[in-house]
Structure formats: structure tokens, C-alpha cells
Amino acid sequence: MQGRLVTLEWPGDDDWAAIASWLRPGSPAAVLSGDWELLGAAEVEQANRSGRVHHLVIRTKDGTGIGTVSYQRSGRIGGFTVGGAIGSPELWRRGYGAEAVVLLVDYLFHQLDAHRVQVTTAGYNKGIIRLMTKTRFVVEGILRDHCYLDGAYHDSIVWGLLRDEHYASLKPSADNRVLAVGLADFVDEDDKTQARAILTEHLAATRRTALAGYLDDEAARDHDAAPATDTAPVPAPAPAAAPARGAA
């Protein structure tokens, strides 16, 4: 998945340790997210391979890994929860994390047929809250005392985005600049049209498919069930004889 600033890639064998370090308790990214797990590289890898969570690596255009975004299924069919982290504070507020989340959200709606995407942000994270207010995400609730930082509890905010809201957000406007990116189709529309045309032409010319046998059997059954047309016609009844003259 490619954006203007970053690309998202599935992790390789050398990426699990980096993901674990970005999400470790006490790391700058984890502190600002307000949510973390104490996991090592092997545990992060196992969580991904089991399908419990799916991480992608955020890379700059020169291929440097700078953070991660993740998603996991939640709620009913079509529901996803997403999260993310940029590792170094020096790289914050450059648009990397925002674009990475945009690419991930668009991937979920466009490729995985998501119906709803949810994000939870720490109530003290000014930058993320400011970013979310520029999107079509809706504030759906407050988790009271959900985070603990600097000796005190803090609330978390739950944001949600539905499918039709997402596609409306792809239309740029004066007050909507964050989600107006849109993930490009993996296959060009012209290629999709040409692929269909090639297959249609092949089937019309050869009829060589796994369905041929079934279609031939169906045609034979229809022929056997049809009424015969080469039998002798039933003679029409003879007209009634005219009554004899003078009969009473």
C-alpha cells in the first residue's frame, strides 16, 4: 500500500523485534497511545501468524521502518479495530502516522469489505485528537479512567467510522483534507474490463469449460422430455352425416 509519504508492508522476519520495541511499555509511542502490551518479538510474530492481530510496517520512501499500524476484527461481521505507532518522537507531526492510518482504513473498507472501523485514542493525546477531528470519524463514547499516566487516570475516546461515511470522506473539501487520499485499486479498471472480454471471447469460441458436461446433460434431458414431433397426426373426426330427407 503506497501513499505520498509512506508505504505499508507486511512484516518480514527482521521486523518483529522492531514492532515489539515500538509498542513496549514506556516507549514514547505506547505512552501516547495509552494502550500497550508487554510482548517480545516472538510473541508479536505469533499473534500475527495466529490471526489475532495483523501488523503492517510503516516505511518511508527510502525503505526505513519507522512504525506500525495494526488491525483486528471486532464486534459483528465487518467490524475492525485499528491502532498505530510511530517509534521516534522526532518523526511525529510529519504526517507519517496520519497517512499510514488513512491507507490502513481505506484498505479495510476497499479490500476487506469492512462495515465499521473503530479507533480508541488517549484523552491526553492532543495531536491525535486534533487529527481525528479533521476526519469523518464520529465520537461514539468515552471510556472513563481508561488510561494511566503521570500518576493519574485519564479517559479514552472511542471513534467510529461506517462504510458510507468513509466513501463520503474520499471527496476532498475545505474541511476534509485528512482522509481524502483513497487507496488506488490494485488492478486498473481497463485491465479488469479487458480480462472479462478475453474470457468472454474464449468461451464463445471454444465452449471449453468444466460446465460443458453439465450443460450437455441438461440439453439431453430437455430433448427427451420434449413432446415428439414426428408421430402420425391424429385424424380429425369426420363431419356428422346430414339427416336423410323426409326423416321425421
N, C-alpha and C positions, 0 to 999 in steps of 0.2 A: 504494500500500500504506500503510495507516494504522494506527498504533499509538496508545498512550496519550500518548506524549511526542513522537514524531516521525512523519513520513511519508517514504516513499521515492518518488522521482520519477526518470523518465528524464531525462538531461541535455538542456538546451537549448543554443542557440548560445553563450549567455553563461556557461555552466558549465564549459567545458573548461579555461579558464585557472585557475579555482579548484581543479579536481581536480588539475591539474598542480602547483599550489603546495602542496596538502596532501600530495602524495606525493614532493615533490622531495627529493633527498639533503640531509640535515642538518635537515630540518624536524622539529619535535617528534614528530609522528605517525609519520614514517618511521623516526626513531631508535628509538622504542619497538617498532615492528613488526619491526625488524631486516631488512626487505626493502624495496627500492625500486628504481626505475629512473629514469634521467636522461631524462625526456621533457618536451617542451614541449606547449603546448595543442594544436597541430596534430597532433602525434604521438599524443596521448591520444585525440583525436577519430578519427583514422584507425584506431587499434587497435580502437575500439568499432565503427566502421562496417564494418570487415572481419570482425567477429565473433570476433576473437582473445580479447577480453575484453569484459565488459559491466559498466559502472559505473552506479550509481544515486546520486543526490544525497540526502543526509540533510538534511531541513529540519525546523526547529522549527515549532510550530503557527502562528507568525506569518509563516511562509514564508521564514525566513532559512536559507540554506545553511550548514551547519556541518561537513560532512564527506562522506565517500563510503564505500559498500560496493561490492564487485565480486565477480563470479563468472566462472569459465571452465570449460569441460569438461576432464576429465582422466581418464586410465585408460580403462576399458571403458565400454560404453554405460551411461548413467545415473550416471556419476561427475562430481562437480563439486568445484572448489577455490574457497574464498571468502576474502575479506580485507576490511579496512576501516580507516578512519582518521577520527578527529575532529580537526579542524585546530588549534583553540586549546586549550592546556593548561587554561585557565580553565573549559572546558566538560567536562573529564574528570571521571569519577566522579559523573556526574549521571544515569547510566542511559541516555543518548542512544545511545551506541555499542552497548551491550548489546541494547537493544530493536531497533536497526537490523539487527543480525546475526540476531536472532530472526526478524524479519519476512522477511529475505532467505532464511534457511534454510527457513522454512515455505513461502515462495514456490517454492523449488526442489523440495521434496517434493510440495507440493499442486498446483502448476500445471505444472511441467516434468517431473513423474514421476521425480524423482531416486531413485536406489537408494542412493547413498552421497555424503556431503558431508565434505570434509576441510578442516581449519584448521591452519595452522602458526603457532606463537607463539614469540617470542624467550624464551630461558630466563631472562632477567633482568627480564622484564616482570611484576612482581608482581601488578598489578591484573588483567591479562588472565588470568594463570594462576589467580588466585583465582576469577574469573568462570567459567572453563572447568570448574573442579572442582565447580561448582554445577549443571552441566548433565549430560545423559546422554552427552556425548562421551566416547569411550574413548581413552586414551593408546595409540597404536599404534607409536610409535617415537621415538627420539632421533636427531637429525642432529647429529653431533659437530662442534664448531667451525664451525657454520654461519653465525654472525653475528660481526661485528667491531665492538667499541665500547670507547671509552676505552682504546685501546692493547692490547686483549686479545680473543681469540676466545671466543665463547660458544656453547653448544648451542642448538638449537631443538627444540621438542616438536611432534610430529605427532599431531593428534587426529582421530578419525573417528567419524561417526555414520551408522548404517544406517537404512533406511526404517522398519522395525518399531520400532526404538529411538526414532526421532523421534515416532511417533504415541503410543508409551507415555509420552513426555515431556510430552505435552499434557494429561496428567492431573495436576492440582495435588496436591502432597503437602507434608508438613512439610519435606522435604529437597529439594524440587524446585520452586523459585519462579521460575527464570530463563526456562526455555523454556515455561512454562505460559501461553502467550499465545494462540497459534493464529491464523493469518490467516483472517479472515472470508471466506466464499465470495463471489465476485464477483456471483453471481446467487443470489437467495433460493430455497430449496428449493420453496416454494409456487409461485413463478413458473415453475420448471422443470417441475413437475407440470402446471400449467395450460397451458403451451406444448405439452406432449405431448397433453393432452386436446383442445386446439383442433385440432391437426393430425389426430388420430385421427378426430374428428367430421367434418372436412372431407373426408378420404379416403373415409370410409364413405358420405358423401352424394354425392360427385361422381365418385369414382374417377379424377379428373383428375391423372394423373402421367405422367412420362416412361416409366414401366414399362408403361403400358396397352397399347401396341402389342405389346410382347413377350409380355405375358400373353395377349392375344387370339390371337397366333400360336400360342402353346403350347396354348391351348384348342382351336384348329382342328386342330392336329396330333393331339391326343389323340382328337378326334372321328373323324378319318379313320382312325386306327389301330384304333378300337374295332370289334368284330365287328358285322356288320349284324344288325338285329333284325326287318326287315320282309320277309325272304325266306320262301318257302313252306317249311313244315316238311317234313323228310324223313319219308316214311311209315314206320310201324313194320313190321317184317317180319310176314307173315301167319303165323298159327299152323300148325304141321305138321298135315297131314291125318291123321285117325285111320286105323289099318290096317283093311283090309276084313275082315269076319267070315269066319272059316274059312280065312283065308290061312295058309299053312304058316309 
